[in-house]
């Protein structure tokens, strides 16, 4: 490592993210690099924080589009501060709260299905005779929060 920059291999090793994923994120504008005279990528150490953020956001189910939009709010030309990251993560609070509610509902409502394994009982939350739930939209609408 020279100064405050990392090669793509060093970045991959430090972040636990493959070089191909890093190149993909770069192609999507999520991270950036500078090129050496030999056309090799070099990344600022601050890229580790961005990659950590991307990985954490993906783990909680945020889409690449949501992550891209959020990262675009960070300042260009300087390393984001703790305040910048706090503002960004706070903007997702409602989205994450909704996701937590969905997961809790899924956990609570699927207990019976997991126990019986048949999905055909009269009491099954997923049962939809005559497709009457189609009017409420696509998917397992009974497993969506009321609202």
Residue pairs with C-beta under 8 A, 6 or more apart in sequence:
1 7
1 10
4 44
4 45
5 34
5 42
5 43
5 44
5 45
6 14
6 42
6 43
6 44
6 45
6 47
6 48
7 40
7 41
7 42
7 43
8 19
8 22
8 23
8 33
8 40
8 41
8 43
9 19
11 17
11 19
11 22
11 43
11 47
11 48
11 51
12 18
12 19
12 22
14 48
15 22
15 48
15 51
15 52
15 55
16 55
17 25
17 51
17 55
22 31
22 43
22 51
25 31
25 51
25 54
26 32
26 33
26 41
28 64
28 68
29 68
29 72
30 50
30 54
30 64
30 67
30 68
30 71
31 43
31 47
31 50
31 51
31 54
32 43
32 47
33 41
33 42
33 43
33 47
34 41
34 42
35 41
35 42
36 42
44 79
46 79
46 80
49 79
49 80
49 85
50 71
53 67
53 71
53 85
54 67
54 71
57 66
57 67
57 70
57 92
58 64
58 67
60 96
60 99
61 99
62 92
62 95
66 92
66 95
70 88
70 91
70 92
71 88
73 87
73 88
73 91
74 80
74 84
74 88
75 84
80 88
98 145
101 145
102 143
102 144
102 145
105 143
105 144
105 145
106 143
109 125
109 142
109 143
110 125
110 143
112 121
112 123
112 124
112 125
113 119
113 124
113 125
113 126
116 124
118 124
119 126
119 127
120 127
121 127
125 142
125 143
126 140
126 142
126 143
133 141
133 142
